[in-house]
């Protein structure tokens, strides 16, 4: 399991997009956290209540998640945006890499009133060793 943590630096956020988060599908497989729905989804957190997009493309190793607040509510602080449950299916190193460019609203972003407030993302590296 790995958590995607959002830290707003105490500024308000009313929407978050992860477009996309990439992993190596020959090394890691995402376990479906919503098996009653079509496709593969990750476990969305509760800090931002409305999930507009939650998809995993297992063939390309791409995760997309879009969340928004309702009724003018905002999130401020630090919390778990989502949790990804992986299963090792191969050996080697897989990067978890966010598409992100500061100021852009068409990639990974955390926004308030339509403006990207995300200052940086932290990617991850997972190494799977043979038994």
ChimeraX attribute file (.defattr): number of C-alpha atoms within 10 A of each C-alpha:
attribute: neighborCount
match mode: 1-to-1
recipient: residues
	/A:1	9
	/A:2	10
	/A:3	15
	/A:4	16
	/A:5	15
	/A:6	20
	/A:7	17
	/A:8	18
	/A:9	12
	/A:10	10
	/A:11	12
	/A:12	17
	/A:13	26
	/A:14	22
	/A:15	25
	/A:16	25
	/A:17	21
	/A:18	22
	/A:19	20
	/A:20	21
	/A:21	20
	/A:22	20
	/A:23	24
	/A:24	20
	/A:25	18
	/A:26	17
	/A:27	19
	/A:28	23
	/A:29	19
	/A:30	22
	/A:31	18
	/A:32	19
	/A:33	15
	/A:34	14
	/A:35	10
	/A:36	8
	/A:37	9
	/A:38	9
	/A:39	13
	/A:40	18
	/A:41	23
	/A:42	21
	/A:43	16
	/A:44	23
	/A:45	17
	/A:46	12
	/A:47	19
	/A:48	23
	/A:49	16
	/A:50	14
	/A:51	17
	/A:52	10
	/A:53	16
	/A:54	19
	/A:55	17
	/A:56	23
	/A:57	15
	/A:58	18
	/A:59	10
	/A:60	12
	/A:61	19
	/A:62	21
	/A:63	24
	/A:64	19
	/A:65	22
	/A:66	21
	/A:67	22
	/A:68	23
	/A:69	18
	/A:70	12
	/A:71	6
	/A:72	8
	/A:73	13
	/A:74	17
	/A:75	21
	/A:76	15
	/A:77	13
	/A:78	13
	/A:79	17
	/A:80	15
	/A:81	19
	/A:82	18
	/A:83	16
	/A:84	18
	/A:85	16
	/A:86	15
	/A:87	12
	/A:88	17
	/A:89	12
	/A:90	17
	/A:91	14
	/A:92	15
	/A:93	16
	/A:94	19
	/A:95	14
	/A:96	17
	/A:97	17
	/A:98	21
	/A:99	15
	/A:100	20
	/A:101	16
	/A:102	14
	/A:103	16
	/A:104	15
	/A:105	19
	/A:106	14
	/A:107	20
	/A:108	26
	/A:109	27
	/A:110	27
	/A:111	21
	/A:112	19
	/A:113	12
	/A:114	11
	/A:115	15
	/A:116	21
	/A:117	21
	/A:118	23
	/A:119	13
	/A:120	11
	/A:121	16
	/A:122	9
	/A:123	13
	/A:124	12
	/A:125	10
	/A:126	15
	/A:127	14
	/A:128	14
	/A:129	10
	/A:130	8
	/A:131	4
